[in-house]
Amino acid sequence: MNILIVGAGGFIGSHLSEEILRNRRDWHVTAVDISSAKIEHLLSEKKIDFKKIDILKDFDRLEELIKQCDVIFPLAAIASPLVYVQDPLKVFELDFEANLRIIRSAVRHDKRVVFPSTSEVYGMCEDGEFKEDDSNCVTGPICKQRWIYSCSKQMLDRVIYAHGVRDGLRYTLFRPFNWIGPRLDDIYNQNSGSSRVVSQFLSNILHGKNINLVNGGSQIRCFTYISDGIDALVKIIESERANRQIFNIGNPHNECSIGDLARKIVSLAKKYDWLKNLVEKIEIVNVNSDDYYGKSYQDVSRRVPSIKKAKDLLDWESKVGMDESLTKTMDFYFADPITTG
């Protein structure tokens, strides 16, 4: 089986590539990205071919690879709230327009698609837990540009579903709920708001900066360790029951407010001797979202997945607890002394 991973150099793509090469003897990876930094350790393997392609500029090369593959993972996307607010059209161009071309190519060439939707499609849904086929997708007013990411993903979900009905497209949509782990983001980047929340807090610690809690950090998320997520993706590839289904992939047991997350990370960071002096100087402070992200930002108070469908159809369930997830992630970044240069 030839698995085409577009965005293989990203967080999810690098871990999926790694899992396939280590444990799936009959699968081959065609890895596409503009950078191979996160998969450099894999490129000597015989079962992977890396193609440096900017899908915004050279779609013809990508389409040739689509013709040759069995399953496509279109993982290339911008997943940074700061970019949603400050450059929403950039998000739309990559997350929607470029991926729409991939979906249309998959339809033309009768290829299976495993598409990364997002937990953000549920928006400000008030359900106690979000269900893939029942919960409403609720977003804010147009002036809150943060929602362009959610809307781009949701529209592609709807396009993919419609192609399944009309054209028989074989697809699976998966919705990651705050996946964390090694290679999550570049913690050397000192720009506030440029990373997802865990890596942003780790970056702040590394650079001796205070940790900012946007609007007090009362927002609740459910964090999922990357190995659990990748296990679900492998089961999706292997299972016929995953065809034309949507799955939440998250850990409802790892429910944690952003404020508690910050306190956990600061506490865990103290175990690294070389970081102790930095950690002792860091404060956890409250900031206003308008000051941190800009006036186009809006947030969600709670986001908890139902994973019953994944349990029933994939025989999958998340296993890694909150403290273990954070420890494994932080060990990757902090186990050895590093320098910011």
ChimeraX attribute file (.defattr): number of C-alpha atoms within 10 A of each C-alpha:
attribute: neighborCount
match mode: 1-to-1
recipient: residues
	/A:1	12
	/A:2	17
	/A:3	22
	/A:4	26
	/A:5	27
	/A:6	27
	/A:7	24
	/A:8	30
	/A:9	26
	/A:10	23
	/A:11	20
	/A:12	26
	/A:13	24
	/A:14	24
	/A:15	22
	/A:16	22
	/A:17	24
	/A:18	19
	/A:19	15
	/A:20	19
	/A:21	19
	/A:22	11
	/A:23	9
	/A:24	13
	/A:25	10
	/A:26	10
	/A:27	13
	/A:28	20
	/A:29	23
	/A:30	21
	/A:31	26
	/A:32	26
	/A:33	21
	/A:34	17
	/A:35	17
	/A:36	20
	/A:37	11
	/A:38	17
	/A:39	20
	/A:40	12
	/A:41	11
	/A:42	18
	/A:43	13
	/A:44	9
	/A:45	10
	/A:46	10
	/A:47	19
	/A:48	21
	/A:49	16
	/A:50	20
	/A:51	18
	/A:52	15
	/A:53	18
	/A:54	16
	/A:55	22
	/A:56	12
	/A:57	9
	/A:58	10
	/A:59	15
	/A:60	10
	/A:61	14
	/A:62	19
	/A:63	16
	/A:64	11
	/A:65	16
	/A:66	26
	/A:67	14
	/A:68	14
	/A:69	20
	/A:70	16
	/A:71	22
	/A:72	23
	/A:73	22
	/A:74	23
	/A:75	23
	/A:76	23
	/A:77	20
	/A:78	15
	/A:79	15
	/A:80	16
	/A:81	24
	/A:82	21
	/A:83	20
	/A:84	24
	/A:85	23
	/A:86	17
	/A:87	14
	/A:88	17
	/A:89	16
	/A:90	13
	/A:91	21
	/A:92	20
	/A:93	16
	/A:94	17
	/A:95	24
	/A:96	22
	/A:97	14
	/A:98	18
	/A:99	24
	/A:100	19
	/A:101	15
	/A:102	22
	/A:103	23
	/A:104	15
	/A:105	17
	/A:106	23
	/A:107	19
	/A:108	13
	/A:109	15
	/A:110	17
	/A:111	19
	/A:112	22
	/A:113	25
	/A:114	24
	/A:115	22
	/A:116	22
	/A:117	23
	/A:118	22
	/A:119	23
	/A:120	23
	/A:121	22
	/A:122	23
	/A:123	22
	/A:124	18
	/A:125	19
	/A:126	16
	/A:127	15
	/A:128	12
	/A:129	15
	/A:130	20
	/A:131	19
	/A:132	21
	/A:133	10
	/A:134	8
	/A:135	14
	/A:136	16
	/A:137	16
	/A:138	15
	/A:139	21
	/A:140	14
	/A:141	10
	/A:142	10
	/A:143	12
	/A:144	17
	/A:145	23
	/A:146	28
	/A:147	26
	/A:148	22
	/A:149	26
	/A:150	22
	/A:151	21
	/A:152	21
	/A:153	24
	/A:154	20
	/A:155	15
	/A:156	21
	/A:157	20
	/A:158	11
	/A:159	15
	/A:160	25
	/A:161	21
	/A:162	13
	/A:163	16
	/A:164	17
	/A:165	12
	/A:166	9
	/A:167	13
	/A:168	13
	/A:169	24
	/A:170	23
	/A:171	25
	/A:172	26
	/A:173	24
	/A:174	26
	/A:175	20
	/A:176	22
	/A:177	23
	/A:178	21
	/A:179	23
	/A:180	24
	/A:181	24
	/A:182	20
	/A:183	20
	/A:184	20
	/A:185	20
	/A:186	15
	/A:187	22
	/A:188	16
	/A:189	16
	/A:190	16
	/A:191	12
	/A:192	16
	/A:193	17
	/A:194	18
	/A:195	23
	/A:196	18
	/A:197	19
	/A:198	24
	/A:199	24
	/A:200	23
	/A:201	24
	/A:202	26
	/A:203	24
	/A:204	23
	/A:205	24
	/A:206	21
	/A:207	18
	/A:208	17
	/A:209	19
	/A:210	16
	/A:211	23
	/A:212	23
	/A:213	21
	/A:214	20
	/A:215	16
	/A:216	16
	/A:217	18
	/A:218	16
	/A:219	18
	/A:220	18
	/A:221	22
	/A:222	20
	/A:223	26
	/A:224	28
	/A:225	26
	/A:226	26
	/A:227	20
	/A:228	18
	/A:229	25
	/A:230	21
	/A:231	16
	/A:232	24
	/A:233	21
	/A:234	15
	/A:235	17
	/A:236	24
	/A:237	17
	/A:238	11
	/A:239	12
	/A:240	12
	/A:241	14
	/A:242	21
	/A:243	18
	/A:244	18
	/A:245	19
	/A:246	23
	/A:247	27
	/A:248	24
	/A:249	29
	/A:250	29
	/A:251	28
	/A:252	19
	/A:253	16
	/A:254	19
	/A:255	19
	/A:256	20
	/A:257	18
	/A:258	20
	/A:259	21
	/A:260	14
	/A:261	22
	/A:262	21
	/A:263	15
	/A:264	16
	/A:265	18
	/A:266	21
	/A:267	11
	/A:268	16
	/A:269	23
	/A:270	15
	/A:271	12
	/A:272	15
	/A:273	12
	/A:274	15
	/A:275	17
	/A:276	14
	/A:277	11
	/A:278	16
	/A:279	22
	/A:280	13
	/A:281	11
	/A:282	16
	/A:283	15
	/A:284	15
	/A:285	14
	/A:286	15
	/A:287	15
	/A:288	14
	/A:289	17
	/A:290	13
	/A:291	10
	/A:292	16
	/A:293	20
	/A:294	16
	/A:295	16
	/A:296	18
	/A:297	21
	/A:298	21
	/A:299	17
	/A:300	16
	/A:301	14
	/A:302	20
	/A:303	25
	/A:304	23
	/A:305	26
	/A:306	18
	/A:307	21
	/A:308	16
	/A:309	18
	/A:310	23
	/A:311	14
	/A:312	11
	/A:313	16
	/A:314	20
	/A:315	11
	/A:316	20
	/A:317	18
	/A:318	22
	/A:319	13
	/A:320	18
	/A:321	15
	/A:322	19
	/A:323	14
	/A:324	11
	/A:325	21
	/A:326	22
	/A:327	17
	/A:328	16
	/A:329	22
	/A:330	20
	/A:331	15
	/A:332	12
	/A:333	20
	/A:334	19
	/A:335	15
	/A:336	11
	/A:337	10
	/A:338	11
	/A:339	8
	/A:340	10
	/A:341	4
